[in-house]
Amino acid sequence: MTQLKETIITNGEINYKVPYFPREQQVELHFNIKEYRWSVLVCHRRFGKTVCMINHLLMSALRSTEKSPRYAYIAPTFKQAKSIAWDYMKQYTKLIPNVKFNETELRCDLPNGARITLLGSENSDGLRGIYLDGCVIDEYANIQGKLFTEIIRPALSDRKGWCVFIGTPQGTNNNFYELYQHAQGDPDWFYYKAKASETKIVDQEELEAAKKVMGEKKYQQEFECDWIANIEGAVYGDIIAKMEDKQQLARVPYNPALPVSTAWDLGVSDHSAIIFFQQNGSAINIIDYYEEKGVGLPHYIQVIQAKDYIYKDHFAPHDIEVTDFSNGKTRREIAYQLGLRFKVVPKIPLEDGIHATALTLPRCYIDTDSCKKLIDALRHYHRKYIDKNRMFKSKPVHDWSSHACDAMRYLAVGLQEINTRQSAPQNVADNNYRII
């Protein structure tokens, strides 16, 4: 796709010339965004996302045939909206006749009656009551979630307007990351990630110079759109990033023609986690995930039984064989009495289990809706860095991510054990399958 010399925006018999020279990637975005009502764009620094979106608002506003069209660009603060986008707005509308600007309100009134307003999110309640045909929300990681759900989404309802969320990763504990995950699993959403190493917009010499000043972690976050660059010692971070690039984090629906197996991490007073997965050839489709704490084994078995699945294997860690002194029975025996037969995963060194998981994950497809917490945990699971020794501890940090990652480890080791014992594949008609 060649770079455009100029942009002509047509509305009926009227042509508007805009001094906008979009890059190849920006042209691609303009074509794709207009096909979707909701879009999430994760772009590296100096990609030109603000310029691209100001012009997208301008194109939409000038082409609109609605009465009094209204569009908005929203930054985290009003001051940021002015410093980031207002000069661009004036620059790209300077050739359009009869344009009017309101410097106080950061408002651009176009000759066809359309209006584009630059807004800040810090006074979100002041935005209530407006209507919008289209909207761009910039640096969404720094904006409260209620802005869209409570204010902007209703404002788009009258005209069935569209919204584009743009930004650069700032870790996983924010609205932008959650929205990006949701977009990956929803066919009604367009999502796009632009890494500097792939777009080639910034030359390699400049990228290397930036890395020296910024440091590796900050560089990966800002220029390579790495969600977990701020997490030192991430165990599976690189693998999950590659899975994301290959679209293995997406909607993975339940296939009723295949049996479902589960992998458990069992806690007593701590959390317990259950991964639900299906094997389709060499692929492992992780379709569901459940985690809870403070409840007994019967609760989790009820969860299993409530799902309309045909089950195959249930993998549990070796400590399921430990006897409960209150009743003299193991949890495996209790589960059997309640209708669930576990396969005990062999006890192997932790590092061997992590290695097995690292080999298994590239074959996995994980549902972004049902398994969001599992994906978050796999990204976050990390080893602590010891400054004194200048090395990472061998054992990962035990925190909220441990339970999901332990269940994933038991899944990998359990499948590895089965593969060494069985050579002939089974199918859904085998008598080994039970409906519970």
Secondary structure, 3 states (H helix, E strand, C coil): CCCCCCEEEEECCEEEEECCCCCHHHHHHHHHHCCCCEEEEEECCCCCHHHHHHHHHHHHHHHCCCCCCEEEEEECCHHHHHHHHHHHHHHHCCCCCCCEEECCCCEEECCCCCEEEEEECCCHHHHCCCCCCEEEEECHHHCCCHHHHHHHHHHCCCCCCEEEEEECCCCCCCHHHHHHHHHHCCCCEEEEEECHHHHCCCCHHHHHHHHHHHCHHHHHHHHCCCCCCCCCCECCHHHHHHHHHCCCEECCCCCCCCCEEEEEECCCCCEEEEEEEEEECCEEEEEEEEEEECCCHHHHHHHHHHCCCCEEEEEECHHHHCEECCCCEEHHHHHHHCCCCCEECCCCCHHHHHHHHHHHHHHEEEECCCCHHHHHHHHHCEEEEECCCCEEEEEECCCCCHHHHHHHHHHHHHHHHHHHHCCCCCCCCCCCCECC
